[in-house]
Amino acid sequence: MGGEPQDYLEIFDAAHSQDEDRFIAIGEIHRGVAAVIYTERAEDTVRIIGARMATNRERDRYREYMDQYR
């Protein structure tokens, strides 16, 4: 990873990308760390599949990512 950090961690979801490329965006919200699952339908269209609080593993990965830039 190079360049400027994002405010969130984006992960390609290979396990659920059989029909379309799916991604998980993990970032902080007011109540903690959340995960948003989405796919890009067109250049300017994003379809949100779901949103939830991040799992412990996702939270750890997000914090490790953010620690790289502190």
LODOTOR-12686 format. One line per field, with one value per residue: y, x, z of N, C-alpha, C, O, CB in turn; residue in three letters. Coordinates in steps of 0.02 Angstrom, whole numbers, always signed. Atoms other than C-alpha are relative to their C-alpha. Glycine has a CB too. Example, Ala and Ser with C-alpha at 12.3 -4.5 7.8 and 13.67 -1.06 7.14 Angstrom:
BEGIN
ny [-59  -59]
nx [+45  -42]
nz [+0  -3]
cay [-225  -53]
cax [+615  +684]
caz [+390  +357]
cy [+60  +55]
cx [+45  -39]
cz [+0  +37]
oy [+59  +110]
ox [+97  -14]
oz [+33  +45]
cby [+1  +23]
cbx [-50  +20]
cbz [+62  -71]
rotor [Ala  Ser]
END
This chain:
BEGIN
ny [-59  -61  -61  -27  +48  -16  +1  +66  +55  +34  +69  +38  +58  +54  +55  -15  -37  +44  -32  -70  -18  -30  -30  -18  -62  +0  -65  -21  -41  -26  +53  +51  +15  +31  +31  -8  +45  -33  +16  -56  +21  -39  -47  -46  +31  +48  +32  +24  +65  +3  -38  +28  -13  +43  +56  -11  +6  -59  -56  +7  -17  -72  -35  +12  -43  -69  -8  -11  -71  -42]
nx [+42  -39  +38  +38  +47  +71  +31  +30  -36  +40  -22  +35  +33  -6  +45  +68  -4  +9  +40  -21  -52  +26  -50  +19  -32  +1  -20  +29  +60  +10  +8  -53  -26  +52  -18  +50  -13  +27  -26  +3  +40  -24  -53  +25  +55  -19  +58  -14  +30  +16  -42  +4  -59  -55  -19  -64  -55  +1  -23  -73  -31  +7  -47  -68  -7  -6  -63  -54  -3  -3]
nz [+0  +2  +7  -57  -29  +3  -66  -7  +32  +51  +10  +52  -30  +50  -16  +21  +64  +57  +52  +6  -48  -61  -43  -68  -23  -73  -26  -63  -3  -67  -50  +3  +66  +41  +64  +52  +56  +59  +66  +47  +57  +57  -21  -51  -36  -51  -32  -67  -12  -71  -46  -67  -41  +22  -43  -34  +49  +43  -41  -7  +65  +10  -45  +26  +59  -21  -37  +48  +18  -61]
cay [+0  +166  +346  +434  +330  +322  +347  +168  -1  -79  -268  -371  -507  -653  -778  -689  -625  -766  -663  -488  -409  -371  -264  -232  -55  -46  +118  +211  +280  +365  +200  +102  +17  -30  -138  -97  -230  -162  -189  -64  -80  +55  +190  +302  +176  +83  -44  -68  -249  -230  -135  -195  -174  -247  -417  -429  -486  -344  -219  -286  -274  -96  -42  -124  -29  +137  +109  +109  +295  +356]
cax [+0  +71  +16  -108  -209  -397  -513  -569  -497  -562  -551  -594  -718  -658  -768  -927  -875  -932  -1061  -992  -843  -888  -794  -798  -762  -716  -709  -753  -925  -993  -1031  -875  -808  -929  -919  -1012  -1023  -1046  -1021  -987  -1119  -1053  -921  -1033  -1152  -1122  -1246  -1241  -1272  -1268  -1198  -1160  -1041  -870  -819  -671  -559  -615  -588  -412  -370  -436  -334  -176  -205  -230  -77  +32  -3  +11]
caz [+0  -47  -57  +54  +177  +161  +310  +284  +237  +76  +58  -97  -44  -151  -59  -115  -287  -400  -496  -466  -378  -198  -76  +111  +171  +356  +449  +606  +640  +795  +885  +836  +681  +542  +386  +226  +90  -85  -270  -409  -544  -661  -657  -551  -472  -309  -240  -52  -9  +180  +327  +503  +647  +603  +670  +789  +646  +533  +674  +702  +516  +510  +662  +591  +428  +517  +629  +473  +452  +632]
cy [+62  +60  +20  -53  +23  +0  -68  -51  -34  -68  -32  -63  -57  -56  +11  +37  -45  +34  +72  +13  +35  +24  +12  +63  +2  +67  +18  +42  +21  -55  -52  -7  -39  -30  +9  -44  +30  -28  +63  -24  +34  +49  +47  -28  -53  -29  -25  -64  -5  +43  -28  +23  -51  -57  +17  -3  +61  +62  -1  +19  +74  +38  -10  +45  +72  +13  +12  +74  +46  +13]
cx [+44  -46  -36  -48  -72  -25  -30  +45  -47  +30  -41  -27  -2  -50  -71  -2  -8  -35  +21  +54  -31  +57  -29  +39  -8  +26  -37  -63  -8  +0  +55  +26  -53  +29  -58  +21  -34  +31  -7  -35  +23  +51  -23  -58  +27  -63  +22  -38  -21  +48  -12  +61  +53  +11  +66  +58  +3  +25  +76  +36  -3  +50  +72  +13  +11  +65  +59  +12  +2  +71]
cz [+0  -6  +63  +28  -11  +72  +14  -34  -48  -13  -56  +32  -50  +13  -25  -67  -61  -58  -13  +53  +59  +43  +69  +18  +76  +25  +64  -11  +73  +54  -2  -70  -38  -63  -48  -59  -61  -64  -44  -63  -65  +28  +56  +41  +48  +30  +69  +12  +74  +40  +70  +40  -21  +50  +35  -49  -46  +37  +8  -64  -13  +44  -22  -60  +21  +38  -46  -13  +60  +19]
oy [+68  +54  -2  -91  +83  -23  -79  -34  -52  -74  -26  -99  -70  -87  -37  +74  -32  +28  +97  -20  +86  -5  +19  +63  -3  +89  -15  +84  +3  -45  -99  +41  -89  -10  -5  -38  +49  -63  +104  -69  +3  +51  +65  +10  -99  +9  -67  -66  -34  +63  -45  +52  -109  -50  +65  +39  +87  +103  +51  +55  +103  +84  +37  +73  +106  +68  +41  +93  +107  +48]
ox [+89  -106  -19  -78  -85  +9  -57  +87  -103  +90  -103  +10  -53  -74  -108  -49  +23  -14  +11  +56  -66  +112  -89  +101  -64  +80  -85  -66  +34  +28  +52  +33  -79  +83  -115  +77  -92  +81  -51  -10  +24  +64  +16  -96  +62  -109  +67  -99  -73  +101  -68  +107  +37  +0  +100  +104  +57  +62  +109  +86  +45  +83  +112  +68  +56  +93  +109  +67  -4  +84]
oz [+42  -14  +118  -10  -17  +117  +69  -76  -30  -27  -56  +66  -82  -34  -35  -80  -113  -116  -69  +104  +52  +43  +78  +16  +101  +6  +83  -56  +115  +107  +38  -107  -13  -86  -31  -84  -58  -62  -33  -97  -118  +88  +100  +70  +27  +48  +73  +5  +90  +16  +89  +12  -36  +110  +16  -46  -60  +9  +2  -63  -38  +20  -17  -67  -4  +33  -25  -33  +52  +68]
cby [+0  -1  -8  +62  -10  -51  +54  -3  -51  +42  -42  -17  +18  -28  -10  +41  +37  -62  -3  +48  +45  -50  +66  -59  +64  -59  +54  +41  -39  +39  -33  -66  -40  +51  -76  +76  -73  +76  -60  +28  +15  +38  +41  +64  -31  +33  -59  +54  -56  -71  +77  -78  -5  +41  -66  -52  -65  +13  -1  -71  -38  +22  -25  -74  -6  +18  -62  -36  +18  -32]
cbx [-48  +49  -50  -39  +14  -40  -53  -72  +27  -5  -6  +47  -72  +71  -1  -35  +66  -39  -73  -61  +54  -44  +26  +14  -31  +43  -11  +50  -64  -66  -66  -25  +68  -55  +18  -7  -26  +11  -39  +71  -73  -59  +23  -22  -50  +46  -29  -17  +48  +3  -16  -4  -16  +65  +6  +10  -10  -72  -34  +19  -35  -72  -9  +9  -63  -60  +13  -15  -59  -37]
cbz [+61  -58  -55  -21  +75  -44  +6  -29  +54  -65  +66  -61  +24  +1  +75  +53  -4  +21  +19  +10  -33  +39  -30  +51  -34  +29  -52  +41  -26  +4  -10  +26  +4  -17  +9  -22  +15  +4  -32  -16  +12  -37  -59  -34  -48  +55  -43  +54  -18  +25  -3  -2  +77  -7  -41  +55  -42  -27  +69  +20  -57  +17  +72  -19  -45  +44  +43  -65  -43  +58]
rotor [Met  Gly  Gly  Glu  Pro  Gln  Asp  Tyr  Leu  Glu  Ile  Phe  Asp  Ala  Ala  His  Ser  Gln  Asp  Glu  Asp  Arg  Phe  Ile  Ala  Ile  Gly  Glu  Ile  His  Arg  Gly  Val  Ala  Ala  Val  Ile  Tyr  Thr  Glu  Arg  Ala  Glu  Asp  Thr  Val  Arg  Ile  Ile  Gly  Ala  Arg  Met  Ala  Thr  Asn  Arg  Glu  Arg  Asp  Arg  Tyr  Arg  Glu  Tyr  Met  Asp  Gln  Tyr  Arg]
END
